[in-house]
Amino acid sequence: MKPEDVQVEVTSNLLTVRGETEDEREDKRDGYYARERRYGAFQRSMGLPSDLDTDKGEVL
């Protein structure tokens, strides 16, 4: 993944990471050909400590 494919957001002591991934592979051999594609979006959110200063990233 490239950094520009990921978004990080902090709101109200909630950290959210989201993005999209895409991968394509080909395998060519004598009499054999395979192609695989994988893609999808993801999002994960997790709570941050209530005493965290989200502007500075410091615990108060």
N, C-alpha and C positions, 0 to 999 in steps of 0.2 A: 504494500500500500504506500501511496505517496502522502506526505503531510497535507497537501491540498485536498485530498479526498476525505479528510476527517474534520468534523466540526466539534468544538468543545465550548460548552456554555455553562455558566454558573448563575443561577437565579434562586433567591430565597433559600440559601444553604442546600441547594440541590445541584449536583454536578451531572451534566448530561454529555455523553460522547456519542456521536452518530456519524455515519458515513456509508459509503458504497464501495464494494469491492468487485473487481472483474478480473478474470484470469482465463487465458486461452492457451492451449498447448496442442502441438501437432507432433506426431511420431510417424515418420515415413521410413520403411525398410523394404527389402525385396519382397514384393507380393503382399505387403501389409501397410495399411494406412489407418491411423486413429486420430481423432480430433476430440478434444474435451474442452468444454466451456463451463465456467463456474462464475456466477454473479449473484449479487444480492445486497440488500440494505440491512443495516443493523443499527440498534440504538440501545444504550444502557444508561440508566440513571441510578445515582446513589446519593444518599443523604450525607451531608457534611456536618461536623460538630457544630452545635448551636453557638459556641463561643469562638468561632472562626471569623476573622475579619476578611470577607471575600474580596475586598478591594486590595488588600495587601498580602493575602495568603498567610496571615499570621493568626495564631491562637491568642485570644485576649486574656 
